[in-house]
């Protein structure tokens, strides 16, 4: 197991201990090379969620651990007794989120395993209206069929031991660079977890300790790169590997790398083939001789440059798009694709997030069904005074443009009946009203952090303006501009 001591320290121990630690070092190496070589298999998640009867429960996972762009693995409706049963197909261990509305819990799941969960009772329909994006309570989730050597149990135990050690000894590690203290901790972990054979956990633990190597400056920057990255495979789905990767390579091309920080990337981004130019230039850093790793570091660096004012965002996106096309590594292609989705989310010209919601007539209405005419979306609630005043100003706009534009108001009230009661009092509110229901992911997709929020979508379903001006401060001007295009 890769809690082995560095060679210089091992020399102080006898042969038996050296043999013990080296044995687990080679287990780690084997794990690094063979992790993930499995066939896709079904994993079943069952359980109970008292208080969440008839609500949707969703299983999502980060598409990659750089952008954390989430994708849905499965979803189902919890039955009238609070029970749920859902299955996903996996070819490797996955870090997942279990969500009911905006409440969520984290879990590791492995191929071909079954997880029986008990989610603590919660009042999902509190009478007090709050913005769920700001105020949401985590789900308390217990595995009812735990395995003493199961990944979640092991990770929980390791994280607990690690946290206690770090909190107790932070100054000694960071300020005093107490390497002997860290070596002692490695020995303790070997004694506690030495018999574990779960490859994901072995790698998880190794890169958990890598962060302590960095904290204590146990190795210099070059040694850390060689030990944990250059001579190792990229563990895309391992949370601790990627956490260490993200920390280690943060601002690497602009600050950390003595070689790359001297490069002016502006002319490279304007070259005929900027992807190849940037990738080749980064080869000057011999620590990035591994092409797969170099390309991944490049993608992370480009995402950081995207938010740097002196760089053109359009040029950055173009390079990432080119990387998506030209990369030889499927995992890097996924990262590039997710990066484009993240960086262009809700930007003009990007695809508006799809939704299907229930109308006041209790019929399903999808954004896709509204294609052919522009759409003015308004996210609102009945308890928002500003929403109600702006709603009054939608009425004349609807009367003027109803033949050319769809007006859609999406209520984020907890109860459909509350929305219906309000609009039934307003007989002249005849445009489309939808209710969010338990599709809270729509609020997340549109980054609804306050109300009202207006969005203008063109006739092809692409964002024209986000956020759009309110009716009382220029919405009509933007609508006219869109219709004139």
C-alpha positions as CSV (number, residue, x, y, z in Angstrom):
1,X,0.0,0.0,0.0
2,X,1.3,3.5,-0.8
3,X,1.9,4.7,2.6
4,X,5.5,3.7,2.2
5,X,8.2,5.9,3.7
6,X,10.7,7.8,1.4
7,X,13.9,5.8,0.8
8,X,16.1,8.0,2.9
9,X,13.9,7.4,5.9
10,X,13.5,3.7,5.3
11,X,17.2,3.2,5.6
12,X,16.8,3.8,9.3
13,X,14.5,0.7,9.6
14,X,15.3,-3.0,9.5
15,X,14.8,-5.2,6.5
16,X,11.5,-6.6,7.7
17,X,9.9,-3.2,7.8
18,X,11.4,-2.2,4.4
19,X,9.9,-5.4,2.9
20,X,6.6,-4.6,4.4
21,X,6.4,-1.0,3.1
22,X,7.8,-1.9,-0.3
23,X,5.2,-4.6,-0.7
24,X,2.4,-2.1,-0.5
25,X,4.3,0.4,-2.7
26,X,4.2,-2.2,-5.5
27,X,0.5,-2.8,-4.8
28,X,-0.1,0.9,-5.5
29,X,1.9,0.8,-8.7
30,X,-0.2,-2.2,-9.9
31,X,-3.3,-0.4,-8.9
32,X,-2.3,2.7,-10.8
33,X,-1.8,0.8,-14.0
34,X,-4.8,-1.5,-13.8
35,X,-7.4,0.7,-12.2
36,X,-10.6,1.0,-14.2
37,X,-10.0,-2.0,-16.6
38,X,-13.4,-3.4,-15.9
39,X,-16.6,-4.0,-18.0
40,X,-19.6,-1.8,-17.4
41,X,-21.9,-3.3,-14.8
42,X,-25.1,-2.4,-13.1
43,X,-25.1,-0.8,-9.7
44,X,-28.3,-0.6,-7.7
45,X,-29.3,2.1,-5.2
46,X,-32.3,1.5,-3.0
47,X,-33.5,3.2,0.1
48,X,-36.1,5.3,2.0
49,X,-36.5,9.0,2.2
50,X,-39.3,9.9,4.7
51,X,-40.9,13.2,4.0
52,X,-39.9,13.1,0.3
53,X,-42.8,11.0,-0.9
54,X,-43.6,11.6,-4.7
55,X,-40.6,13.8,-5.1
56,X,-37.8,13.2,-7.7
57,X,-34.5,11.7,-6.5
58,X,-31.5,12.2,-8.9
59,X,-28.2,10.6,-9.1
60,X,-25.6,12.9,-10.7
61,X,-21.8,12.8,-11.1
62,X,-19.2,15.3,-12.1
63,X,-18.4,14.7,-15.8
64,X,-14.8,15.4,-14.9
65,X,-13.1,16.6,-11.7
66,X,-11.6,19.8,-13.2
67,X,-14.8,21.6,-14.3
68,X,-17.2,19.6,-12.1
69,X,-19.8,19.9,-14.8
70,X,-22.5,17.6,-13.6
71,X,-24.3,14.9,-15.7
72,X,-27.3,12.9,-14.6
73,X,-26.8,9.2,-14.3
74,X,-30.4,8.3,-13.3
75,X,-33.5,9.7,-11.7
76,X,-36.7,8.3,-10.4
77,X,-39.8,9.3,-8.3
78,X,-39.9,8.3,-4.7
79,X,-43.1,6.3,-4.1
80,X,-45.9,7.0,-1.7
81,X,-44.2,5.0,1.1
82,X,-40.9,6.9,0.8
83,X,-39.1,4.1,-1.0
84,X,-36.9,4.5,-4.1
85,X,-35.0,2.1,-6.4
86,X,-32.7,3.2,-9.1
87,X,-29.8,1.6,-11.1
88,X,-26.9,3.0,-13.0
89,X,-24.4,1.4,-15.3
90,X,-20.7,1.9,-14.3
91,X,-17.4,0.8,-15.7
92,X,-15.4,2.3,-12.9
93,X,-15.8,3.8,-9.4
94,X,-17.9,7.0,-9.4
95,X,-18.2,9.9,-7.0
96,X,-21.9,10.8,-7.0
97,X,-24.4,13.3,-5.6
98,X,-27.8,12.1,-4.4
99,X,-30.2,15.0,-4.7
100,X,-33.8,15.6,-3.7
101,X,-34.5,19.2,-4.8
102,X,-31.6,21.3,-3.7
103,X,-30.7,18.9,-0.8
104,X,-27.9,16.5,-1.6
105,X,-25.5,14.0,-0.2
106,X,-22.2,12.6,-1.5
107,X,-21.3,8.9,-2.0
108,X,-18.9,6.7,-3.8
109,X,-20.4,3.8,-5.7
110,X,-18.7,0.9,-7.4
111,X,-19.7,-1.3,-10.4
112,X,-21.9,-4.3,-9.6
113,X,-22.6,-3.4,-6.0
114,X,-25.9,-2.6,-4.2
115,X,-26.4,0.2,-1.8
116,X,-29.3,0.4,0.6
117,X,-29.7,3.9,1.9
118,X,-31.6,5.5,4.7
119,X,-32.1,9.3,4.2
120,X,-33.0,11.1,7.4
121,X,-36.5,12.6,7.6
122,X,-36.6,16.2,6.5
123,X,-39.4,18.8,6.0
124,X,-38.9,19.3,2.3
125,X,-41.9,21.6,2.0
126,X,-41.2,24.1,4.8
127,X,-43.9,26.8,4.9
128,X,-41.2,29.5,4.9
129,X,-40.2,30.5,1.4
130,X,-36.4,30.8,0.9
131,X,-34.1,30.8,-2.1
132,X,-33.0,27.1,-2.3
133,X,-29.8,28.2,-4.0
134,X,-28.8,30.1,-0.9
135,X,-30.4,28.2,1.9
136,X,-30.4,24.4,1.5
137,X,-29.8,21.6,4.0
138,X,-27.6,18.6,3.2
139,X,-29.2,15.2,3.2
140,X,-28.1,13.0,6.0
141,X,-27.6,9.6,4.3
142,X,-26.7,6.3,6.0
143,X,-25.6,3.1,4.2
144,X,-27.7,0.4,5.8
145,X,-25.7,-2.5,4.4
146,X,-22.2,-1.2,5.1
147,X,-19.1,-3.3,4.3
148,X,-16.3,-2.9,6.9
149,X,-13.9,-2.8,3.9
150,X,-16.3,-0.9,1.7
151,X,-15.0,2.2,-0.1
152,X,-17.3,4.7,1.7
153,X,-16.3,3.2,5.1
154,X,-12.6,3.3,4.3
155,X,-12.7,6.9,2.9
156,X,-14.7,8.1,6.0
157,X,-12.2,6.5,8.4
158,X,-9.2,7.9,6.5
159,X,-10.7,11.4,6.2
160,X,-11.4,11.4,9.9
161,X,-7.9,10.3,10.9
162,X,-6.4,12.7,8.4
163,X,-8.5,15.7,9.6
164,X,-7.6,15.1,13.2
165,X,-3.9,14.8,12.4
166,X,-3.9,17.9,10.3
167,X,-5.8,20.1,12.8
168,X,-3.6,19.0,15.7
169,X,-0.3,19.3,13.8
170,X,-0.8,22.0,11.2
171,X,1.8,24.4,12.6
172,X,4.4,21.7,13.0
173,X,3.9,20.5,9.5
174,X,3.6,23.9,7.7
175,X,5.7,26.2,9.8
176,X,8.3,23.8,11.3
177,X,8.4,21.4,8.3
178,X,8.4,18.5,10.7
179,X,9.0,15.6,8.3
180,X,9.6,13.1,11.1
181,X,6.0,13.7,12.3
182,X,4.7,13.1,8.8
183,X,6.8,9.8,8.6
184,X,5.3,8.7,11.8
185,X,1.8,9.4,10.5
186,X,2.6,7.3,7.4
187,X,3.5,4.4,9.6
188,X,0.3,4.7,11.6
189,X,-1.7,4.7,8.3
190,X,0.2,1.6,7.1
191,X,-0.7,-0.2,10.4
192,X,-4.4,0.8,10.1
193,X,-5.0,0.4,6.3
194,X,-2.1,-1.9,5.3
195,X,-4.3,-4.9,4.4
196,X,-6.7,-2.9,2.2
197,X,-6.7,-4.0,-1.5
198,X,-9.3,-1.6,-2.9
199,X,-7.3,0.1,-5.7
200,X,-9.4,3.3,-5.7
201,X,-8.8,3.7,-1.9
202,X,-5.1,3.0,-2.2
203,X,-4.7,5.8,-4.8
204,X,-7.1,8.0,-2.8
205,X,-4.9,7.6,0.3
206,X,-1.6,8.1,-1.6
207,X,-2.7,11.4,-3.0
208,X,-4.2,12.5,0.3
209,X,-0.7,12.1,1.7
210,X,0.7,13.9,-1.3
211,X,-0.9,17.1,-0.1
212,X,1.0,16.7,3.2
213,X,4.2,16.1,1.2
214,X,3.5,19.5,-0.4
215,X,2.6,21.2,2.8
216,X,5.8,20.1,4.6
217,X,7.9,20.6,1.5
218,X,9.0,17.0,2.0
219,X,10.0,17.1,-1.7
220,X,10.7,20.0,-3.9
221,X,8.4,21.0,-6.8
222,X,10.4,18.9,-9.3
223,X,10.4,15.8,-7.1
224,X,6.7,16.1,-6.4
225,X,5.9,16.3,-10.1
226,X,8.0,13.3,-10.9
227,X,6.7,11.2,-8.0
228,X,3.0,11.9,-8.3
229,X,2.4,13.0,-12.0
230,X,5.2,12.6,-14.6
231,X,5.8,8.9,-14.0
232,X,2.2,8.0,-13.1
233,X,-1.0,7.5,-15.1
234,X,-3.7,10.2,-14.9
235,X,-6.4,9.0,-12.5
236,X,-9.3,11.1,-13.9
237,X,-12.0,9.6,-11.6
238,X,-10.1,9.6,-8.4
239,X,-11.2,12.5,-6.2
240,X,-8.0,12.9,-4.2
241,X,-5.7,12.5,-7.3
242,X,-7.7,15.3,-9.1
243,X,-7.9,17.4,-6.0
244,X,-4.1,17.3,-5.7
245,X,-3.8,17.9,-9.5
246,X,-6.0,21.0,-9.3
247,X,-4.1,22.4,-6.4
248,X,-0.6,21.5,-7.7
249,X,-1.2,22.9,-11.2
250,X,-3.2,25.9,-10.2
251,X,-1.6,28.9,-12.1
252,X,1.1,26.6,-13.2
253,X,1.6,28.1,-16.7
254,X,1.5,31.7,-15.4
255,X,3.2,31.5,-12.0
256,X,4.5,28.2,-10.7
257,X,6.5,26.9,-13.7
258,X,9.8,28.8,-14.0
259,X,9.8,28.0,-17.7
260,X,6.2,28.4,-18.8
261,X,5.7,31.7,-16.9
262,X,8.2,33.3,-19.2
263,X,6.2,32.4,-22.3
264,X,3.9,35.1,-23.9
265,X,0.9,33.1,-24.9
266,X,-0.8,36.0,-26.7
267,X,0.9,35.4,-30.1
268,X,0.5,31.6,-29.7
269,X,-3.3,32.0,-29.3
270,X,-3.4,34.1,-32.5
271,X,-1.4,31.6,-34.6
272,X,-3.0,29.5,-37.4
273,X,-3.0,26.4,-35.2
274,X,-3.1,27.8,-31.6
275,X,-3.8,24.4,-30.0
276,X,-0.6,22.8,-31.5
277,X,1.4,26.0,-30.8
278,X,0.4,26.2,-27.1
279,X,0.9,22.4,-26.5
280,X,4.3,22.4,-28.2
281,X,5.4,25.5,-26.3
282,X,4.5,23.8,-23.0
283,X,6.8,20.9,-23.9
284,X,9.7,23.2,-23.0
285,X,8.9,22.2,-19.4
286,X,10.5,18.8,-19.2
287,X,8.3,17.8,-16.3
288,X,5.4,17.7,-18.7
289,X,7.0,15.2,-21.1
290,X,3.9,13.0,-20.7
291,X,1.7,14.3,-23.5
292,X,-1.5,13.3,-21.9
293,X,-0.6,15.1,-18.7
294,X,0.7,18.2,-20.6
295,X,-2.5,18.5,-22.5
296,X,-4.6,18.3,-19.3
297,X,-2.4,20.9,-17.6
298,X,-2.8,23.0,-20.7
299,X,-6.6,22.8,-20.5
300,X,-6.6,23.7,-16.9
301,X,-4.3,26.7,-17.7
302,X,-6.6,27.8,-20.5
303,X,-9.6,27.8,-18.2
304,X,-7.6,30.1,-15.8
305,X,-6.5,32.4,-18.7
306,X,-10.2,32.7,-19.7
307,X,-10.8,34.7,-16.6
308,X,-7.7,36.8,-17.1
309,X,-8.7,40.3,-18.5
310,X,-5.7,40.5,-20.9
311,X,-6.7,37.4,-22.8
312,X,-9.5,37.1,-25.4
313,X,-12.2,34.7,-24.2
314,X,-13.1,33.9,-27.8
315,X,-9.5,32.8,-28.5
316,X,-9.4,30.7,-25.4
317,X,-12.7,28.9,-26.3
318,X,-11.4,28.3,-29.8
319,X,-8.2,26.6,-28.5
320,X,-10.2,24.4,-26.1
321,X,-12.6,23.5,-29.0
322,X,-9.6,22.6,-31.1
323,X,-8.3,20.4,-28.3
324,X,-11.6,18.6,-28.2
325,X,-11.2,17.8,-31.9
326,X,-7.6,16.9,-32.0
327,X,-6.8,15.2,-28.7
328,X,-5.8,11.6,-28.7
329,X,-7.1,11.0,-25.2
330,X,-10.9,10.4,-24.7
331,X,-10.8,11.6,-21.1
332,X,-9.2,14.9,-22.2
333,X,-11.9,15.3,-24.8
334,X,-14.5,15.0,-22.1
335,X,-12.7,17.7,-20.0
336,X,-12.5,20.0,-23.0
337,X,-16.2,19.5,-23.9
338,X,-17.3,20.2,-20.3
339,X,-15.0,23.2,-20.1
340,X,-16.7,24.7,-23.2
341,X,-20.1,24.1,-21.6
342,X,-19.0,25.7,-18.3
343,X,-17.3,28.7,-19.8
344,X,-20.0,29.5,-22.3
345,X,-22.9,28.7,-20.0
346,X,-25.7,31.3,-20.5
347,X,-23.5,33.3,-22.8
348,X,-25.0,34.8,-25.9
349,X,-25.2,32.2,-28.6
350,X,-25.0,29.2,-26.2
351,X,-27.8,26.7,-26.1
352,X,-30.4,27.6,-23.5
353,X,-30.9,24.9,-20.9
354,X,-33.9,22.7,-21.7
355,X,-36.8,22.2,-19.4
356,X,-40.2,20.6,-19.3
357,X,-42.6,22.1,-16.7
358,X,-46.3,22.0,-15.8
359,X,-48.5,24.9,-17.0
360,X,-51.4,26.5,-15.2
361,X,-53.6,24.2,-17.3
362,X,-51.5,21.3,-15.8
363,X,-50.1,20.4,-19.2
364,X,-46.4,19.8,-19.9
365,X,-44.7,22.6,-21.8
366,X,-41.0,22.3,-22.9
367,X,-38.7,25.0,-24.0
368,X,-38.1,23.0,-27.2
369,X,-41.8,23.2,-28.0
370,X,-41.5,27.0,-28.2
371,X,-38.9,27.0,-30.9
372,X,-39.7,29.2,-33.9
373,X,-40.3,32.3,-32.0
374,X,-38.1,34.1,-29.4
375,X,-38.9,33.5,-25.8
376,X,-38.9,35.9,-22.9
377,X,-38.4,33.9,-19.7
378,X,-39.2,35.4,-16.3
379,X,-38.4,33.5,-13.0
380,X,-40.5,34.9,-10.2
381,X,-42.3,34.2,-7.0
382,X,-45.5,35.5,-5.4
383,X,-43.7,36.6,-2.3
384,X,-41.3,38.9,-4.3
385,X,-42.7,42.5,-4.4
386,X,-40.3,43.4,-7.3
387,X,-41.6,40.4,-9.2
388,X,-45.2,41.6,-8.9
389,X,-44.5,45.1,-10.0
390,X,-42.5,43.9,-13.0
391,X,-45.3,41.4,-13.9
392,X,-47.6,44.4,-14.3
393,X,-45.3,45.7,-16.9
394,X,-45.2,42.4,-18.9
395,X,-48.8,42.8,-19.7
396,X,-48.4,45.7,-22.2
397,X,-45.4,44.0,-23.8
398,X,-47.4,40.8,-24.2
399,X,-50.2,42.7,-25.9
400,X,-47.7,44.4,-28.3
401,X,-45.6,41.3,-29.2
402,X,-47.7,38.2,-28.5
403,X,-47.8,37.2,-32.2
404,X,-44.0,37.4,-32.5
405,X,-42.7,36.4,-29.0
406,X,-43.5,33.8,-26.4
407,X,-43.7,35.2,-22.9
408,X,-43.2,32.5,-20.2
409,X,-43.2,33.2,-16.5
410,X,-41.8,30.4,-14.3
411,X,-43.0,30.4,-10.7
412,X,-40.5,29.2,-8.1
413,X,-43.2,29.1,-5.4
414,X,-43.1,25.8,-3.4
415,X,-46.8,25.1,-4.2
416,X,-48.5,25.0,-7.6
417,X,-51.7,26.1,-5.9
418,X,-50.1,29.3,-4.6
419,X,-49.1,30.3,-8.2
420,X,-52.5,29.3,-9.5
421,X,-54.4,31.3,-6.9
422,X,-52.4,34.4,-7.7
423,X,-52.7,34.3,-11.4
424,X,-56.4,33.5,-11.2
425,X,-56.9,36.8,-9.5
426,X,-55.2,38.5,-12.5
427,X,-57.6,37.8,-15.4
428,X,-55.4,39.8,-17.8
429,X,-52.3,37.6,-17.2
430,X,-53.0,35.4,-20.2
431,X,-49.5,34.5,-21.3
432,X,-47.8,31.2,-20.4
433,X,-47.3,30.4,-16.7
434,X,-45.3,27.4,-15.6
435,X,-44.5,26.0,-12.1
436,X,-41.0,24.8,-11.1
437,X,-42.5,21.8,-9.2
438,X,-39.6,19.6,-8.0
439,X,-37.5,20.4,-11.0
440,X,-35.2,22.6,-9.0
441,X,-32.4,21.8,-11.4
442,X,-33.9,24.4,-13.8
443,X,-33.1,27.1,-11.2
444,X,-29.6,25.8,-11.0
445,X,-29.3,25.6,-14.8
446,X,-30.2,29.2,-15.1
447,X,-28.3,30.4,-12.1
448,X,-31.3,31.9,-10.5
449,X,-29.9,33.6,-7.4
450,X,-32.5,36.3,-7.1
451,X,-36.0,37.2,-8.4
452,X,-37.2,38.4,-10.8
453,X,-34.7,37.1,-13.4
454,X,-35.4,37.7,-17.1
455,X,-33.8,35.8,-20.0
456,X,-34.2,36.4,-23.7
457,X,-33.9,33.3,-25.9
458,X,-33.8,33.4,-29.7
459,X,-36.1,31.4,-32.0
460,X,-33.5,28.6,-32.3
461,X,-33.3,28.1,-28.5
462,X,-30.0,30.0,-28.0
463,X,-29.3,32.6,-25.3
464,X,-29.7,36.2,-26.7
465,X,-29.3,38.0,-23.4
466,X,-28.7,36.8,-19.9
467,X,-29.6,38.4,-17.6
468,X,-32.0,40.5,-19.6
469,X,-33.2,43.9,-18.5
470,X,-36.5,44.0,-16.6
471,X,-39.6,45.3,-18.3
472,X,-39.3,48.5,-16.4
473,X,-35.7,49.1,-17.5
474,X,-35.2,48.2,-21.1
475,X,-36.5,44.7,-21.9
476,X,-38.6,46.0,-24.8
477,X,-35.5,47.5,-26.5
478,X,-33.7,44.1,-26.4
479,X,-36.8,42.4,-27.8
480,X,-37.0,44.8,-30.7
481,X,-33.3,44.4,-31.4
482,X,-33.7,40.6,-31.5
483,X,-36.7,40.8,-33.8
484,X,-34.8,43.1,-36.2
485,X,-31.9,40.7,-36.6
